[in-house]
Amino acid sequence: MSAETVTHHAFVPAWEIDANDHWNTAFYVRAFQQASERFAQGVPGPRPAAPPEVFHVRFFRELRLLETLSIGSLRLSEARAPYGVAHIIREGSSGRVAASALELRGDGLGPDPQGDEAGAYAPRSLPPGPQGISDTGVALAEGRATVTHAGILQPGDFDGTGKLLMSALHMRVSDGNGHLWQFVGVSSDAFYGRGLGRAIVELKITRQANAAPGTPVRQVSWFGEVGRKSIEIRHQLEDLRTGAVLSSISTITLILDMAARKSTELPPDLAEALRASGP
């Protein structure tokens, strides 16, 4: 069985806490990104190793203000194929698992016969493997999707190999989610004013193509399946000049009762607003 390698340490500062009073998922992904880069240095062959093509992340418990954390990384067995590596965030004070990320790589670091099955971290609501590309032009024309980010890729969005950072891709999701809810008529006051919160419990980032600093991009977002307590949200980052898809991101968002800090049902009027936008 593969042994874990400690690949990252971090701390939760006040400026990384979001409206749900916990560490924003964008910073979990940043930590996983840095752990992935550190672990890749153990890959045989030329350095630096290629970045992952897919990150599949699950969140198990909140990390709150001033919490310390560490990440352990290990090889996976064929039981978790096509994923070959797992990164596990643990609370510094208790050692409890807070989140995990499975990754599919393109540099030969695939499943290992001696690897760990890591069954507790297996995909739950999103299927394993790369996410497909969607025709966002049709969805936009039919009013089922909206543009939630427009900008220019910056040098800091890329790693040492010239590839887009997973954390840079997800940061645009964090910025764009509020725009998507507003698009279907659900303002921040209409949602958070009821004592509700929303937290991503599973996400999958798929790298589809690469770009270069200075590339103009847009992010198109839409609601997928709307359940009683959870919602699927999809995002696609596109090159504004060529239309090339750079990344696909799927998330499962859990509705929270902020007073009880536990899941709750989405109120019927809000559920109807989301379903009216169509999958």
N, C-alpha and C positions, 0 to 999 in steps of 0.2 A: 504494500500500500504506500502511496506517495506521501511524503512528509511535507508539512507546510513550511514555507519560507516567509518570514516577516518582510514585507515589501513596502510598508508605508506606516507612518504615524501622523496623526492630525489632532486638531482641537476645534471645538465649536465656538466661534466668537459671536458676539452680539449682532454684528452686521451680516451674518449669514443665516439668521433666523427669519422665517417667513410668517405669513398671516396666521398659520396654524400653530405658532409658538414652538416650532421645532426646526431642525437643520433642513434647509431646502434640498430637494433631491438633486438639484444641479451640482451641489457640492459633494454629495455621495459619488456622483458620476465622475467629477474631477478627481476625487481620491482614487477611484477605481482606475481611471486613466493613468495616474501616476504609478500605481501599483503594477499595472500591466507593463508599462515601460521598464520599470525596474526588473520585473520577472523575466522580460524578454532578453535581458542581458545574459541569461543563462542558456539561451538557445545556441546550439552549435552552428557555426557558419559566420558569414560576414556580419559586422555590426554597422548600424543598428538593425535589429530585427524588424520585420514588417509589422505594422500595427494591426489590431484585430479588425475583422470585417463585420462581426456582429458582437454586440454586448447584450446579454439577457440578464436583467437585474430584477431581484425580488427584495422587498423591504419587509422586515419582520417586526421591528420596534423602533420607536422614535429615539432620536438623539437630541438632547436638549442643551440649553445654554451651558457653556463651560465644561461639557463632557469631553473627555479624551477618548481616543479610539486608535486601534491598530488594524492592519490588514494582513491576513495570512493568505498566501497563494500556493496552489498545488496543481499537479497534473490530474486529469480525469481519466477514468476508464471508458471502455466502449459503451458502457451503460448510459452514458450521457452524450453519446455521439449525436450531432456533429460537433459538439463542443469539446474542447481539449484542455481548457484551463478554468479553474475557479478561483475567485478572489472573495474573501470572507471578512467583513467588517465586524469587529468585536468591541463592545464597550470597554473602556479602560478600567472602570471601577469594578465591574462585575464579571467581565469576560463573556457576557451573553452576546449571541449573534444578533446584529442589528440589520444587516443586509448582505446579499451575495450577488456576485456577477459571474456568469458563465460566458466564455468568449470562444468564438470561432476565429481561428487565425489562418493566415495564408503563408506562413513561413515554415511549415513542417512541424509545428508544435501542436499536433493533433492528439487524439486519445492515446493513452499509454496502457499497455496490458497490465502494468503494475500500478496504474492510477487508482484514484479513489472514486467510488460510485457516487458519493455526495448526493444521496437520494433526497435529503432534506431540502436541497436547493434546486431541485428539478423544476422546469417550467410548470406553471399551474394553469393560468388562464390564457396565455398566449402560446401558440405552437412553437416548437424549437426550429432553429434554422433561419435563413434570411427571409426578410419580408419582401413581398412582391411590390412592383411599381403600380401606381394607380393613375388613371386618366383624370387629372385634376381639372383640365379644361372643361370637360363635360360637367363635373360637379360644381364648378364655379358658375357656369352658364345656367345651370338649373337651380342655383341658390342653395345647394346642399353643402357648400364649403365656402370659406373666406380666406383672404390673405391676412395672416397674423404677424408677419414680419417682413420687412423690406430693408435691405442694407447692402453693405459692401464687405466682403471677406477681408479680414485684416491679417497681417503677418503672424500675430499672436494666436490666430485660429488654427495654426498648423504645427505639427510636430517636427522632430529633427529629420524625418524622412521626406518631408514635404507633403504629408497626408493630413487631411482635416482631423482635428482632435475630436474624439467622441464627446468630450466635455463641451467643446465649442458648439457642436451640433445640438446637444441637449439644452444648453443655455438659452437657445432661441425658443425652445419649447416652453421653458419657464416664463419667458417674456410674453409668449404668444397665447398662453392658455386663457388669460383674462379677456383678450380680444375675442376669442371664440365664444365664450359664455356671453359676452356683450352682444355678439352677432345674433344670437338666438333670443335676445331680449332679457337676459338674466344679468342684472347689474351686480356689482360687488355688494352693494347695500341690500339688494333683494335676497342675496344668498347668505352672506355672513351676518346680516342683521337678524336672521332667524336663529342664531346660535349654531349655525352649521359650519363645517369645515370640509375640505377635500384634500385627500392625500393620495399620491401615486403609490400603489402597492406592487406593481409589476410594470416593467417597461422593456422594450426591445429596440435597440438602435441598429439599423443596417446601413452600412456604408455602400452606396450604389456606384459612385463615380468620384473622381477627384476634380479639383479646381485649383486656382492659384490666387494669391493675394490680389486684391483689386477687382475680383469678380463680383458683379452685382447679382444679388440673390433675392428670392422671395420664398416665404414659407406658407404653404397652403394647409389649412387645418379643417377637420370635420369630426362630427360625432359618429361613432359606430354604434354598437349594441348598447342599449340603455337598460340596465337591470334594476332590481328593487333597491339595491344598496351600492351598486358599482356601475361604472360607465367606461366604455372603451372610447378613447380619443386617438385620432390618427393625425400625423403631421408629415408633410413631404417638403424637403428643401430642394429648390430648383434653381438652375442657372438662368437668370432673367434674359440673357441674350440668346442662348441656344435652346433653352427648354430642357436641357439634360437634368435628370434627377440625380442629386448628390447624396441624399439620404432619405430613408423612410424610418419613421418612429411610431411605434404603437405603445399606448399606455393604458393601464387599468387603474382608474381612479376610484377610491373608496369614499363614500359620503360619511362624515363624522358628526356626532353630537359632541360639540366642543366642551360642554360642561361635564359630561360623563367620560370624555376621551375614549369613545368607542363608536363602532359603526352604527348607522341608523338608516332608515329608508329615505329616499329622495321624495320630498313632498310632491303630491300628484300634479300640481300646476307646473312645477319646474320640470318634472318628467315629461309632461306633455309638450312643453316648449322645446325640449331637446329632441323628442321623437318627431315633432313636426318638421324639423330640418331635414329628416330623412337620413338613412345610413349612407 
